[in-house]
């Protein structure tokens, strides 16, 4: 979450949209907005834009992920999203820009333009499956990965990974202007997703 001049903290995407509740929990599903996330986008003409020793690995396969903080998500060939909860956006941006050729690689701080919702619990993949055409239940068996999809016509990057407690979670990364719409869409779908989870469990 970026800080404005004078040290004031900017509002989160949901706060800015006038949503007062930014966490929701039921028996099988937890949903919350993640506010302290730096996100840097890297788009290169090169397969590997880092010369020599890289500060972190850039996975080559679409959907592949590497690292914990920053986590590096391969969105498509030669395009990556770096996500960090610990490193300020300007420091993360500089750590990449200082090592690449600007004529070959574009590096952009996307932190202020994106928002992150975190889903966890055994009902989480059922909720995502309701809103997307992807099989998130089966995807849990493939370890950390990411996928691009649409939920209610909103483009979303889904990052499946372990959080700091070791629990596997789904992070939804999307344009922050859709925060209220996507939040309400998820909440409206929770009850049915929980019913599916209770009735069918890990039906993969």
C-alpha positions as CSV (number, residue, x, y, z in Angstrom):
1,X,0.0,0.0,0.0
2,X,1.6,3.3,-1.1
3,X,2.1,6.3,1.2
4,X,1.2,9.8,0.1
5,X,3.2,12.9,0.8
6,X,3.4,13.7,4.5
7,X,3.5,10.0,5.4
8,X,-0.3,9.5,5.1
9,X,-1.4,6.1,4.0
10,X,-3.5,6.0,0.8
11,X,-6.9,4.2,1.1
12,X,-7.2,0.6,-0.1
13,X,-9.2,-0.2,-3.2
14,X,-12.3,-1.2,-1.1
15,X,-12.0,1.9,1.1
16,X,-11.8,4.1,-1.9
17,X,-14.9,2.4,-3.3
18,X,-16.8,3.0,-0.1
19,X,-16.8,-0.6,1.2
20,X,-16.5,-0.7,4.9
21,X,-16.0,-4.5,5.4
22,X,-12.7,-5.8,4.0
23,X,-12.7,-9.3,5.5
24,X,-15.3,-12.0,5.4
25,X,-15.2,-15.5,7.0
26,X,-17.5,-18.6,6.9
27,X,-16.9,-22.2,7.9
28,X,-15.1,-23.2,4.7
29,X,-14.2,-19.8,3.0
30,X,-12.2,-16.8,4.1
31,X,-12.0,-13.6,2.0
32,X,-10.0,-10.5,2.7
33,X,-8.4,-7.6,0.9
34,X,-4.6,-7.6,1.0
35,X,-3.4,-4.0,1.4
36,X,0.4,-4.1,1.7
37,X,1.4,-5.4,-1.7
38,X,4.0,-4.0,-4.1
39,X,3.6,-5.1,-7.8
40,X,6.0,-4.5,-10.6
41,X,5.3,-5.6,-14.2
42,X,8.2,-6.6,-16.4
43,X,7.7,-7.0,-20.2
44,X,10.8,-7.8,-22.3
45,X,11.9,-8.6,-25.8
46,X,14.4,-11.0,-24.3
47,X,13.7,-14.5,-22.9
48,X,15.9,-13.7,-19.9
49,X,16.3,-9.9,-19.4
50,X,18.7,-10.2,-16.5
51,X,22.4,-10.4,-17.6
52,X,24.7,-12.5,-15.5
53,X,23.6,-13.1,-11.9
54,X,19.9,-12.3,-11.5
55,X,18.5,-11.0,-8.2
56,X,15.7,-13.6,-8.6
57,X,14.6,-16.2,-11.0
58,X,12.2,-15.3,-13.9
59,X,10.3,-18.5,-14.7
60,X,10.0,-19.1,-18.4
61,X,6.7,-21.1,-18.6
62,X,3.3,-19.3,-18.7
63,X,1.6,-19.9,-15.4
64,X,4.9,-20.8,-13.6
65,X,5.9,-19.0,-10.4
66,X,9.1,-18.7,-8.4
67,X,10.2,-17.2,-5.1
68,X,8.3,-16.1,-2.1
69,X,9.0,-12.4,-1.6
70,X,9.0,-11.3,-4.3
71,X,6.9,-13.9,-5.9
72,X,7.5,-13.9,-9.7
73,X,4.5,-14.8,-11.8
74,X,5.0,-15.6,-15.5
75,X,1.9,-14.1,-17.2
76,X,2.9,-15.1,-20.7
77,X,6.2,-15.5,-22.6
78,X,8.5,-12.6,-21.7
79,X,6.1,-11.0,-19.3
80,X,6.2,-11.3,-15.5
81,X,4.5,-9.8,-12.5
82,X,6.6,-9.4,-9.3
83,X,4.6,-9.3,-6.1
84,X,6.0,-8.4,-2.7
85,X,4.5,-7.9,0.8
86,X,7.8,-6.8,2.3
87,X,9.6,-4.7,-0.2
88,X,8.4,-1.1,-1.0
89,X,7.3,-0.7,-4.6
90,X,10.1,1.9,-5.4
91,X,12.8,-0.4,-4.1
92,X,11.4,-3.4,-6.0
93,X,11.2,-1.3,-9.2
94,X,14.7,-0.1,-8.8
95,X,16.1,-3.6,-8.2
96,X,14.8,-4.6,-11.6
97,X,15.4,-1.4,-13.6
98,X,19.0,-1.2,-12.6
99,X,19.7,-4.6,-14.1
100,X,18.0,-4.6,-17.4
101,X,18.5,-2.8,-20.8
102,X,15.8,-0.2,-21.1
103,X,15.7,-0.6,-24.9
104,X,14.8,-4.3,-24.4
105,X,12.8,-4.4,-21.3
106,X,9.9,-2.3,-19.9
107,X,9.5,-2.1,-16.1
108,X,6.4,-0.6,-14.5
109,X,5.2,-0.1,-11.0
110,X,1.6,-1.3,-11.1
111,X,1.0,-1.2,-7.4
112,X,-1.4,1.7,-7.4
113,X,-3.4,0.4,-10.4
114,X,-4.0,-3.1,-9.0
115,X,-5.8,-4.7,-6.0
116,X,-5.5,-8.0,-4.3
117,X,-8.1,-10.2,-2.7
118,X,-7.1,-13.4,-0.8
119,X,-9.3,-16.5,-0.7
120,X,-8.5,-19.4,1.6
121,X,-10.3,-22.5,3.0
122,X,-11.5,-25.7,1.5
123,X,-14.4,-23.9,-0.2
124,X,-12.2,-21.4,-2.0
125,X,-11.6,-23.4,-5.1
126,X,-15.4,-24.1,-5.4
127,X,-16.0,-20.3,-5.2
128,X,-13.5,-19.6,-7.9
129,X,-14.8,-22.5,-10.1
130,X,-18.3,-20.9,-9.9
131,X,-17.0,-17.7,-11.4
132,X,-14.5,-18.9,-13.9
133,X,-14.1,-21.7,-16.5
134,X,-10.9,-23.0,-14.9
135,X,-10.6,-26.1,-12.7
136,X,-9.2,-24.7,-9.5
137,X,-9.9,-27.9,-7.6
138,X,-7.5,-29.9,-9.8
139,X,-5.1,-27.1,-9.9
140,X,-4.4,-27.4,-6.2
141,X,-2.4,-30.6,-6.9
142,X,0.1,-28.8,-9.1
143,X,1.7,-26.7,-6.4
144,X,2.2,-22.9,-6.7
145,X,1.1,-21.5,-10.0
146,X,-0.8,-18.6,-11.6
147,X,-3.5,-18.3,-14.2
148,X,-5.3,-15.6,-16.1
149,X,-9.0,-15.8,-16.3
150,X,-12.2,-13.7,-16.1
151,X,-14.7,-13.5,-13.3
152,X,-17.9,-11.7,-14.1
153,X,-16.2,-10.1,-17.1
154,X,-13.3,-8.8,-14.9
155,X,-9.8,-9.9,-15.9
156,X,-8.1,-11.6,-12.9
157,X,-4.7,-13.1,-12.3
158,X,-5.1,-16.0,-9.8
159,X,-2.0,-16.8,-7.8
160,X,-2.0,-20.1,-5.9
161,X,0.7,-20.1,-3.3
162,X,1.6,-20.5,0.4
163,X,1.3,-17.5,2.7
164,X,3.6,-16.7,5.6
165,X,1.9,-19.3,7.8
166,X,2.4,-22.1,5.2
167,X,-1.3,-22.2,4.3
168,X,-2.1,-22.4,0.6
169,X,-4.2,-19.5,-0.6
170,X,-5.6,-18.0,-3.8
171,X,-4.7,-14.3,-4.4
172,X,-6.8,-12.5,-7.0
173,X,-5.0,-9.7,-8.7
174,X,-7.1,-7.3,-10.8
175,X,-7.7,-3.7,-11.8
176,X,-8.6,-1.8,-8.6
177,X,-11.4,0.1,-10.3
178,X,-13.4,-3.2,-10.2
179,X,-12.8,-3.8,-6.5
180,X,-16.3,-3.2,-5.2
181,X,-18.0,-5.1,-8.1
182,X,-15.7,-8.2,-7.7
183,X,-16.0,-8.1,-3.9
184,X,-19.8,-8.1,-4.0
185,X,-19.8,-10.8,-6.7
186,X,-17.6,-13.1,-4.5
187,X,-19.8,-12.5,-1.5
188,X,-23.0,-13.3,-3.4
189,X,-21.5,-16.6,-4.5
190,X,-20.1,-17.7,-1.1
191,X,-23.2,-19.6,0.2
192,X,-23.5,-21.8,-2.9
193,X,-19.8,-22.4,-3.0
194,X,-19.8,-23.5,0.6
195,X,-22.8,-25.8,-0.1
196,X,-20.8,-27.4,-2.9
197,X,-17.8,-27.8,-0.7
198,X,-19.8,-29.4,2.1
199,X,-21.6,-31.8,-0.3
200,X,-18.8,-32.8,-2.5
201,X,-15.5,-32.0,-0.7
202,X,-12.3,-32.4,-2.8
203,X,-14.1,-33.8,-5.9
204,X,-11.1,-33.9,-8.2
